[in-house]
Structures are given as structure tokens and as C-alpha cells.
């Protein structure tokens, strides 16, 4: 398996990506996957892990950094713009269609966590995508509004919108608008704010387990009001008759969002649970990733075919 650094344009922003290519020779163009990362993450973390593993199964796989994040371009840094995130997926598909080693009729999307929601939106409007799968998929806008478990006090998001409004005014006046921290200082604080899910996120992003220097530790405040009116699942009914696979951890507190997306799907659909896994377990724990990769391989082989 070879990894190559590539770039492509997404609405005028240069996107940095890693292209994973199988070692085995192919008699012709290969089926290809676009793999998107969770919110705040970068391509060197879990999306790169899945892209590499899928390349080992015979698929050409492209893992990219979202605009405004990681090694990709765009200002301000740390902006989570859902419209741009969806555009990044479509731009990645466009890039793959220009490659001679890719069969443009056999391209699929794989979204992890926040990219799960974005990949569903992109697929709904882009008929070049033949199949879509998610792992620990969420609509990050729903997570902001209702919390990871869906039980958040509505006042929390209203307070975030207040802060975002103040930040926009401060910026207009030439003042420092500040940023919204994503992670607290300690695992204990993460647990107090987000329970086990918060601790797991801290453990992955803020320790040697998965930390990366370009992985964002904050969002700029404009992200909050951009997310306020976004609905990642609105386009799900448009995906049918193309197939959807959603893989979730049996213990994931975020599973309610994948269930909502599943209920909206009009075509072939499957909600597959990985026994014993939480949301973040599916980022990097081999005992949980292995069965997820097996399921993804079966799904994409069925709907995109093999390299031969």
C-alpha cells in the first residue's frame, strides 16, 4: 500500500489529502472511496486509518483535511462551515474522476463521526456517488443543539449562540473575538462536562493515543451560528435507490442520530452495530475496527465491485 500527498480545489480553497493506493496490480481503473474525518480531526488520525485499511482491501482511498483545518487552506483557521464541508466531499469526488486509475462510475463516500453527516448530505445531492457508509456517524449540528446523547438542556446552545453573536460584534469592531475551546484542560473536566463520551474524546484527541499537532483544539465562534440552521439528514431521502450503511458502536451514546438518519432513508439501508464498542472505540481500537472494516469491505465490494 502506497500513500501519496495530493491537493485539489474546493470552492477556491486548496485541500490537502493523502491518497492510499493498493500494492496489488489492477487490470484497469479501481473503485475509489473518499474518507472524511471527525470534527476537529485531521487526515493523519482515524480517517487515515480507515483509508489505509480500505486500500489494503483493494480500494483506492482518499483521506482529506477539511477546509480551514489541518494542512488545508482557508481562513479563519478552525472554522467548521457545514456547507463548505459538504463541498469538500464533492470536490474530492471531482478530483477522483480526473484520475486514470479511478473508475469514475464506482466512487463511494465513507464519513466518520461529523463527516458521517456531511457525507450523507453530499451523497443526496451528488449522483456521482454510488454508495455511502458512515462509522460513528453524527450530525454535528444536532450534537451542538442537543448534546452527544440528545439530552442537553436547550439553554446550553442558546448560550453558545449568544457568545457567537458577541464574537461577531467584537470582530466587526476590530476587537479580539476569541475562540470556542473544544476540549477542557483535563480528563476529569471532560468527564464533568460530557460524561464517558467526553472522557473518551479527550483521551483520543489530547493524549499520545491519537493527538496530532494539526488537530484543532478550538472552533472559531462563527462555526456555531453556521451550524445552527444546518441539518445533515435533510437530504437523506434523496440518496435512494443508492445504498446506505451506517456502522455504530453498541455502546455509543451518539447512536440516536444514526437511527434518525436510518429512518429517513428511502433506499437500501443497514444499521450495523459493533458489539461492545463505544463511539470513539471505532476510531482506533483494533478489536472494533477489524469487524467494521470487514463490513465496509463487503458493502463497498457489493455496490462498487472489485478491482478486477
C-alpha positions, -999 to 999 in steps of 0.1 A, spaced: 0 0 0 14 34 -10 5 68 4 8 99 -17 2 135 -8 -21 153 -32 -41 185 -33 -73 196 -50 -96 227 -52 -128 231 -32 -146 263 -39 -113 282 -43 -97 266 -12 -67 242 -16 -75 209 1 -46 187 14 -52 149 11 -35 116 13 -42 91 -15 -38 55 -5 -32 30 -33 -32 -8 -31 1 -26 -38 -16 -53 -58 -17 -45 -96 -51 -38 -112 -61 -47 -147 -79 -14 -150 -93 16 -131 -102 8 -95 -132 16 -74 -124 45 -50 -135 59 -17 -135 94 -2 -129 92 35 -138 122 58 -126 129 93 -144 137 125 -149 173 137 -115 188 148 -96 158 134 -71 156 106 -64 130 79 -35 116 99 -59 103 125 -89 79 122 -98 88 86 -63 79 75 -65 47 94 -97 37 76 -84 49 42 -53 27 47 -72 -3 58 -96 0 28 -67 4 4 -53 -29 18 -87 -44 8 -82 -32 -28 -99 2 -29 -81 34 -38 -89 57 -8 -86 95 -4 -85 109 31 -86 147 32 -84 176 57 -115 198 57 -111 234 45 -99 258 73 -84 229 92 -54 206 92 -30 212 63 -57 225 40 -61 262 32 -88 287 42 -93 315 67 -102 318 95 -84 288 109 -107 265 130 -139 273 111 -164 245 110 -186 255 80 -211 227 71 -217 240 36 -180 240 29 -176 206 45 -202 192 21 -185 209 -8 -152 194 2 -166 159 -3 -180 168 -37 -147 184 -47 -129 152 -36 -152 132 -59 -144 156 -87 -107 151 -81 -110 113 -82 -129 115 -115 -98 131 -131 -76 102 -123 -69 75 -148 -65 49 -121 -101 55 -108 -133 42 -123 -155 74 -121 -186 52 -122 -175 34 -90 -169 60 -63 -182 58 -27 -181 80 4 -171 70 39 -177 95 66 -165 91 103 -183 110 131 -191 145 119 -182 135 83 -208 108 86 -235 135 85 -217 156 59 -212 125 36 -249 118 37 -257 154 27 -231 153 -1 -244 119 -14 -280 131 -15 -271 159 -40 -243 142 -60 -253 113 -82 -217 105 -90 -216 88 -55 -228 52 -59 -228 42 -22 -222 58 12 -212 44 45 -206 60 79 -188 50 111 -199 65 144 -218 89 121 -234 121 136 -249 153 125 -226 177 143 -252 204 142 -276 182 161 -248 174 186 -243 211 192 -280 217 196 -290 187 217 -257 172 230 -240 139 222 -267 119 240 -296 141 228 -304 152 264 -287 186 265 -306 215 281 -317 238 253 -302 267 272 -267 255 265 -270 260 228 -287 294 233 -257 305 254 -234 294 226 -254 314 201 -251 344 225 -214 340 226 -212 337 188 -232 369 183 -209 388 207 -179 374 189 -192 387 155 -198 421 170 -163 422 186 -147 412 152 -167 440 134 -152 465 159 -117 453 153 -115 435 187 -103 400 195 -133 378 191 -117 348 208 -124 312 201 -145 284 215 -124 257 231 -134 222 221 -116 203 249 -111 212 286 -77 211 303 -81 177 320 -98 144 315 -117 150 348 -131 182 334 -140 164 302 -159 139 323 -177 165 343 -189 182 311 -195 152 288 -195 120 309 -178 89 295 -182 103 259 -163 134 269 -135 114 286 -131 92 255 -129 122 232 -102 138 255 -83 105 256 -82 103 219 -75 139 209 -55 152 238 -31 123 247 -5 102 229 -33 78 219 -44 99 189 -32 135 194 -19 153 163 -3 188 162 -27 200 135 -58 186 151 -80 215 162 -85 222 199 -109 250 192 -136 263 168 -139 300 158 -172 313 170 -187 318 135 -189 280 134 -217 280 160 -242 301 141 -233 284 108 -242 251 124 -274 264 140 -296 260 109 -278 230 93 -295 196 90 -272 169 78 -301 144 74 -323 166 53 -310 151 20 -311 115 32 -344 107 14 -327 118 -19 -300 91 -16 -323 62 -25 -321 39 -45 -284 41 -38 -274 22 -6 -265 34 28 -245 15 55 -242 30 90 -218 14 115 -223 23 151 -208 11 184 -232 -9 205 -224 14 235 -223 47 215 -243 75 232 -245 92 198 -263 62 181 -297 80 182 -285 103 154 -277 73 131 -311 59 139 -328 91 128 -308 91 96 -317 54 91 -354 61 95 -352 88 68 -336 66 42 -357 56 12 -335 30 -5 -314 0 6 -302 7 41 -285 -11 70 -277 0 106 -249 -23 118 -238 -24 154 -203 -34 166 -206 -54 198 -191 -38 229 -179 -6 211 -184 30 220 -184 59 196 -147 66 200 -137 30 202 -143 28 164 -117 54 158 -86 33 166 -92 2 186 -83 -28 165 -108 -52 181 -136 -29 170 -121 -16 137 -115 -50 123 -151 -61 121 -160 -26 109 -135 -29 80 -149 -64 72 -184 -49 70 -173 -20 49 -154 -42 25 -185 -64 20 -206 -33 14 -184 -15 -10 -175 -46 -29 -211 -54 -34 -220 -20 -46 -188 -7 -63 -173 -40 -74 -137 -53 -72 -105 -40 -88 -109 -67 -115 
